[in-house]
Amino acid sequence: MERASSTNDAKKLVYVRLLDEGTDVYRPVSALLISEDEYLLLGEDIYDPEDEHWEFPPGARVRVNRKNVSGELILVATGRCPIPS
């Protein structure tokens, strides 16, 4: 596994599904790379639980899948990762 050389290299956009929207809607959220398919969601600065209900809140460790949307490969959060003990 190759590690990013700096924090900026390790920071990516991960799309988090919004709940209660009636259709599939995703919010782009900054996240830190933990391993190849694991990220730590940031986004505390844009999270408003009164306005949007994210499937995974800021601070969650999530597993991602790559999804092709309009010819662009994006990272979509698909599940929580267990927190290592």
CORLIN-V915345 format. One record per backbone hydrogen bond with DSSP energy under -1.0 kcal/mol. NH is the residue of the N-H (numbers start at 1). CO is the residue of the C=O. If there is no record, write none. Layout:
BEGIN
<<NH	CO> <NH	CO>>
END
This chain:
BEGIN
<<10	6> <12	31> <14	29> <15	75> <16	27> <18	25> <19	53> <27	16> <29	14> <31	12> <32	40> <33	10> <34	38> <35	38> <38	35> <39	62> <40	32> <41	60> <42	30> <46	43> <47	43> <51	48> <52	48> <55	17> <59	41> <60	57> <62	39> <63	79> <64	37> <65	76> <67	74> <69	72> <72	69> <74	67> <76	65> <77	15> <78	63> <79	63> <81	61>>
END
